[in-house]
């Protein structure tokens, strides 16, 4: 059992996260979760800007959208 869990840990973790998100959609509602997500994104980018300015935001998007040929 331990080998199975170690071999599939990300599938297990992400499945649990997906179940929690679905339950939150039903219990809290779509608009509340959307508002929380937008606030979280704003905080993330605010911290990026505080720590490194616009260059850190550019580096984030370069890393995020880096293709295999880049």
C-alpha distance (Angstrom), angle and dihedral (degrees) to the residues before:
residue distance angle dihedral
X1 . . .
X2 3.79 . .
X3 3.80 91.3 .
X4 3.81 90.8 51.1
X5 3.79 91.8 51.4
X6 3.80 92.9 47.6
X7 3.80 92.1 47.4
X8 3.81 93.0 49.6
X9 3.80 103.3 28.3
X10 3.81 96.3 127.9
X11 3.79 93.4 48.1
X12 3.81 89.4 50.6
X13 3.81 94.6 45.8
X14 3.79 94.1 46.4
X15 3.79 91.8 46.7
X16 3.79 89.8 54.3
X17 3.82 90.4 47.5
X18 3.82 90.1 50.3
X19 3.81 91.2 50.8
X20 3.81 90.7 50.2
X21 3.82 91.4 49.1
X22 3.80 92.1 49.9
X23 3.80 90.5 49.8
X24 3.80 90.0 49.6
X25 3.81 90.4 51.5
X26 3.79 89.8 54.8
X27 3.79 97.0 41.2
X28 3.81 102.9 37.5
X29 3.77 104.7 21.7
X30 3.78 138.3 -118.4
X31 3.81 99.2 -87.9
X32 3.78 94.6 50.8
X33 3.79 91.8 51.7
X34 3.80 91.3 45.9
X35 3.80 90.4 52.3
X36 3.83 90.9 48.9
X37 3.81 90.5 49.1
X38 3.79 92.3 50.7
X39 3.79 91.6 48.9
X40 3.81 89.8 49.7
X41 3.81 91.5 50.6
X42 3.80 90.8 48.5
X43 3.81 91.2 51.2
X44 3.81 90.9 48.0
X45 3.79 93.8 52.1
X46 3.79 91.1 42.0
X47 3.80 90.1 56.4
X48 3.80 90.3 47.2
X49 3.80 90.5 52.4
X50 3.82 92.4 45.4
X51 3.79 92.9 51.0
X52 3.80 102.6 40.5
X53 3.78 111.1 -0.4
X54 3.76 122.6 -133.0
X55 3.80 91.8 -30.6
X56 3.80 91.1 66.4
X57 3.81 90.3 52.0
X58 3.81 90.5 49.2
X59 3.81 90.0 48.5
X60 3.81 90.2 50.5
X61 3.80 92.7 53.8
X62 3.82 92.2 42.7
X63 3.79 89.5 54.0
X64 3.81 92.8 42.9
X65 3.81 95.8 50.7
X66 3.79 98.5 32.8
X67 3.78 108.9 137.3
X68 3.75 123.4 -147.7
X69 3.82 89.9 -104.2
X70 3.81 95.3 49.8
